[in-house]
Amino acid sequence: MAGHNSAEDRFRLRVGALRLVVLALFCIGVSGCASRPEFGTLALSDVQVEGAETHDIMIVTTRARDDHPDTFFSGERAPQVNFAQASISVPPSHKAGEIEWPDSLPGDPKTDFVARRAGYVQDRAAFTREINQRLAKLPKGKRNIFLFIHGYNTRFPEGLYRFTQMVHDGKLDTVPVLFTWASRGKLQDYLYDLNSAAIARGALEETFKQLSQTNADNITILAHSMGTWLLMETASRSDRADLASVTRKIDKVILAAPDIDIDLFKAQLRRIGRPKKPFIVIVSKDDRALRLSRRIAGGKERVGAYSNDLELAELGAIVVDVTDLESLDGSHHSKFAQLAEFNSEFRDTLGRSNLTSIADMSGAPDQGNDLAGFIGNTVALPIRIITAPVTLATGGS
């Protein structure tokens, strides 16, 4: 009995030590343990400010509704999918890649992100009608949807405001749709979040079908961190016929800092088969959050911090390595959001990729490479884009 208790004590010590590591790393890396938004963040402001820009975000969520005023959704799981919409104003003093959180609510639109309008949408049919109405305001051929799936440790307003920041910095003329699953936004709830992501697979699959049946010309999907796991698991477990029907409108799939075991990623790609267009995978080898996730996962490398860019490219991905890009957050886990500022150059660069090139966006392109030369002439960023012939994505069992 004494030995049994001793083993239990050692287990508790290890769990306690891991939690301390998690807390220390995120306090240093993410926000210095500053207070994070939770309740009342969507308090409305009607103060008009010259130069402030408002972005209308459509919201699909597996989160439960929250009764706190101006909060809308919690980190708990709902038995059904909920729909909403919000209009968020970005201040004229905004710095690219940043979210200017208000010190007090509802915030000052001169200096802060503030909510202008927010409300629930009755049901799926009403949500689809609203999307189609917004698409109709865009030019024919450019009626596009941009779907964002956030990652672990993300509260509802954090996912909403981060998405707004990317839409704003990227000057995206599109219909933005946020898929937000039931993350509690607590460091110690990694397993809760992972299970919430697994529960959300059915809702995400239905969302894919719903968006593919709208009047959109194209759909771009961006998933971050644990959201990439949710995306890939949903795609890999979908019926092949349904998946083919959905993907006909998908233009790009971007996996930012994927928190996916590299072996699982290979298995997912084999199940999905060769995509119409290669996935874009944004990696950073100095990602501290993924370094921690690797420790929790028994030392298995995560895709978003994988040490072999070329192997990822051989799996059929366009790899965007942002290791040398200076991060705005100490965890180095949200560099993807900084790329939105360079949206037009970044998009055009990816559009010219020929799946056989290795390019450096730092201004020192490989000699004799057309893609690299184009990059070097358009934008000077410490970013490498690596592509290669597909060899592994559809092979094996």
ChimeraX attribute file (.defattr): number of C-alpha atoms within 10 A of each C-alpha:
attribute: neighborCount
match mode: 1-to-1
recipient: residues
	/A:1	6
	/A:2	7
	/A:3	8
	/A:4	9
	/A:5	10
	/A:6	11
	/A:7	12
	/A:8	12
	/A:9	12
	/A:10	12
	/A:11	12
	/A:12	12
	/A:13	12
	/A:14	12
	/A:15	12
	/A:16	12
	/A:17	12
	/A:18	16
	/A:19	14
	/A:20	13
	/A:21	13
	/A:22	17
	/A:23	16
	/A:24	13
	/A:25	17
	/A:26	19
	/A:27	16
	/A:28	13
	/A:29	18
	/A:30	18
	/A:31	13
	/A:32	13
	/A:33	12
	/A:34	8
	/A:35	7
	/A:36	12
	/A:37	15
	/A:38	17
	/A:39	18
	/A:40	15
	/A:41	23
	/A:42	24
	/A:43	17
	/A:44	18
	/A:45	17
	/A:46	12
	/A:47	11
	/A:48	12
	/A:49	14
	/A:50	9
	/A:51	12
	/A:52	18
	/A:53	15
	/A:54	19
	/A:55	20
	/A:56	20
	/A:57	20
	/A:58	23
	/A:59	22
	/A:60	23
	/A:61	24
	/A:62	28
	/A:63	26
	/A:64	19
	/A:65	17
	/A:66	14
	/A:67	11
	/A:68	12
	/A:69	11
	/A:70	17
	/A:71	19
	/A:72	21
	/A:73	25
	/A:74	24
	/A:75	24
	/A:76	18
	/A:77	20
	/A:78	17
	/A:79	9
	/A:80	10
	/A:81	20
	/A:82	22
	/A:83	19
	/A:84	19
	/A:85	19
	/A:86	19
	/A:87	21
	/A:88	25
	/A:89	26
	/A:90	27
	/A:91	22
	/A:92	16
	/A:93	13
	/A:94	18
	/A:95	13
	/A:96	18
	/A:97	23
	/A:98	16
	/A:99	19
	/A:100	19
	/A:101	18
	/A:102	16
	/A:103	10
	/A:104	9
	/A:105	16
	/A:106	20
	/A:107	21
	/A:108	19
	/A:109	27
	/A:110	19
	/A:111	17
	/A:112	23
	/A:113	27
	/A:114	30
	/A:115	25
	/A:116	21
	/A:117	17
	/A:118	20
	/A:119	14
	/A:120	15
	/A:121	17
	/A:122	11
	/A:123	12
	/A:124	15
	/A:125	11
	/A:126	12
	/A:127	21
	/A:128	16
	/A:129	13
	/A:130	15
	/A:131	20
	/A:132	18
	/A:133	12
	/A:134	19
	/A:135	21
	/A:136	14
	/A:137	11
	/A:138	15
	/A:139	10
	/A:140	11
	/A:141	9
	/A:142	14
	/A:143	20
	/A:144	25
	/A:145	28
	/A:146	21
	/A:147	24
	/A:148	24
	/A:149	24
	/A:150	27
	/A:151	27
	/A:152	25
	/A:153	21
	/A:154	20
	/A:155	23
	/A:156	26
	/A:157	21
	/A:158	19
	/A:159	20
	/A:160	23
	/A:161	22
	/A:162	18
	/A:163	25
	/A:164	24
	/A:165	28
	/A:166	23
	/A:167	23
	/A:168	21
	/A:169	22
	/A:170	20
	/A:171	14
	/A:172	17
	/A:173	15
	/A:174	22
	/A:175	23
	/A:176	24
	/A:177	22
	/A:178	22
	/A:179	23
	/A:180	28
	/A:181	36
	/A:182	28
	/A:183	27
	/A:184	22
	/A:185	20
	/A:186	15
	/A:187	16
	/A:188	15
	/A:189	14
	/A:190	18
	/A:191	11
	/A:192	16
	/A:193	25
	/A:194	19
	/A:195	13
	/A:196	22
	/A:197	27
	/A:198	16
	/A:199	16
	/A:200	24
	/A:201	22
	/A:202	15
	/A:203	19
	/A:204	24
	/A:205	18
	/A:206	12
	/A:207	19
	/A:208	22
	/A:209	16
	/A:210	15
	/A:211	21
	/A:212	20
	/A:213	14
	/A:214	15
	/A:215	18
	/A:216	24
	/A:217	17
	/A:218	20
	/A:219	25
	/A:220	17
	/A:221	18
	/A:222	23
	/A:223	24
	/A:224	26
	/A:225	25
	/A:226	23
	/A:227	27
	/A:228	27
	/A:229	25
	/A:230	26
	/A:231	23
	/A:232	22
	/A:233	20
	/A:234	23
	/A:235	22
	/A:236	18
	/A:237	15
	/A:238	17
	/A:239	12
	/A:240	14
	/A:241	8
	/A:242	13
	/A:243	18
	/A:244	14
	/A:245	15
	/A:246	19
	/A:247	19
	/A:248	13
	/A:249	19
	/A:250	22
	/A:251	17
	/A:252	19
	/A:253	21
	/A:254	23
	/A:255	30
	/A:256	28
	/A:257	32
	/A:258	29
	/A:259	27
	/A:260	26
	/A:261	20
	/A:262	18
	/A:263	12
	/A:264	15
	/A:265	22
	/A:266	19
	/A:267	18
	/A:268	20
	/A:269	21
	/A:270	18
	/A:271	21
	/A:272	21
	/A:273	13
	/A:274	17
	/A:275	15
	/A:276	12
	/A:277	14
	/A:278	20
	/A:279	18
	/A:280	21
	/A:281	27
	/A:282	24
	/A:283	27
	/A:284	27
	/A:285	21
	/A:286	18
	/A:287	23
	/A:288	19
	/A:289	22
	/A:290	26
	/A:291	20
	/A:292	17
	/A:293	19
	/A:294	18
	/A:295	12
	/A:296	13
	/A:297	13
	/A:298	8
	/A:299	12
	/A:300	16
	/A:301	20
	/A:302	26
	/A:303	30
	/A:304	30
	/A:305	27
	/A:306	22
	/A:307	14
	/A:308	10
	/A:309	23
	/A:310	17
	/A:311	18
	/A:312	24
	/A:313	29
	/A:314	20
	/A:315	24
	/A:316	26
	/A:317	28
	/A:318	29
	/A:319	27
	/A:320	26
	/A:321	23
	/A:322	25
	/A:323	19
	/A:324	14
	/A:325	18
	/A:326	13
	/A:327	19
	/A:328	16
	/A:329	16
	/A:330	19
	/A:331	21
	/A:332	23
	/A:333	26
	/A:334	22
	/A:335	23
	/A:336	23
	/A:337	22
	/A:338	20
	/A:339	20
	/A:340	22
	/A:341	19
	/A:342	15
	/A:343	17
	/A:344	14
	/A:345	16
	/A:346	17
	/A:347	11
	/A:348	13
	/A:349	18
	/A:350	17
	/A:351	10
	/A:352	12
	/A:353	18
	/A:354	13
	/A:355	18
	/A:356	16
	/A:357	18
	/A:358	20
	/A:359	26
	/A:360	22
	/A:361	27
	/A:362	17
	/A:363	19
	/A:364	14
	/A:365	20
	/A:366	16
	/A:367	9
	/A:368	8
	/A:369	14
	/A:370	16
	/A:371	23
	/A:372	24
	/A:373	18
	/A:374	18
	/A:375	28
	/A:376	19
	/A:377	11
	/A:378	15
	/A:379	16
	/A:380	13
	/A:381	18
	/A:382	16
	/A:383	20
	/A:384	23
	/A:385	25
	/A:386	24
	/A:387	27
	/A:388	20
	/A:389	15
	/A:390	19
	/A:391	12
	/A:392	18
	/A:393	23
	/A:394	19
	/A:395	15
	/A:396	9
	/A:397	6
